[in-house]
Amino acid sequence: MTLKDNDLLKTTAMFFGQMNENPVQRSLIALSAITLAEHFRDDKKKDILLFADNMYRYIQAKNEVSTIIDQTPAEGGYQPTIFSDVKAMEDRLTTNENGSITALQTIYVPADDLSDPAVQMIQHELDSTIVLSRAVAAQGIRPSVDINASSSSLLTPEIVGERHYMLNTRVQAILQKYNSLKGIIAIIGESELSTEDRDDYNKAKKLIQYFSQQFNVMEKMTGIPGEHHTREDTLNGIEEIIV
């Protein structure tokens, strides 16, 4: 209904591989979707935005196929071809002289273990990752992004500028310190912290609140208008908090 209400169906193609279907069919869904994306890019000369929900299901389907044909499992109990499976698929999501394929992929993290071999392999192929955390969500913060666990290969001084890069480095340091101080505060209380630690702890709490926002897509459900912030506004706000 959301696609229809926003008049997006005319430019959308969808592929579904439901969990009640056999693993061979499910494993081919991702490849079929990418093949169509390549068709639109190369034959129709279009720029494509590809959503994959979620990439771990592809690994899961391929693993089930591997079990059926009695292959010896690799690390973590996954199929021995897990790395080539992911690499061969991700390498097709590229830009060429005809157009671009930009992919937005969600990844289910088994048991919330970011070190899982499948999760690590998929992450390795992505330019940027945003980690949604149950612990952050439990604090009532939306979006529930774990800032320290999230990363981007594009976050360099050459791309975003020296100011943006340095502010990001400073924010991550403060938030990492905040996480380490929470355990200490639970035992001795915030009043026992040094002046510097208490100052950084309070800065971190302000930053966490600052990074939360109202979603435009949720406005119909919450009745609260969505928010837009420019990058410059965001950087100015961060400077006001941490300087």
Beta strands, then each sheet from edge to edge (+ up, - down):
strand 1: 48-52
strand 2: 101-105
strand 3: 128-129
strand 4: 151-152
sheet 1: 1+ 2+
sheet 2: 3+ 4-
end
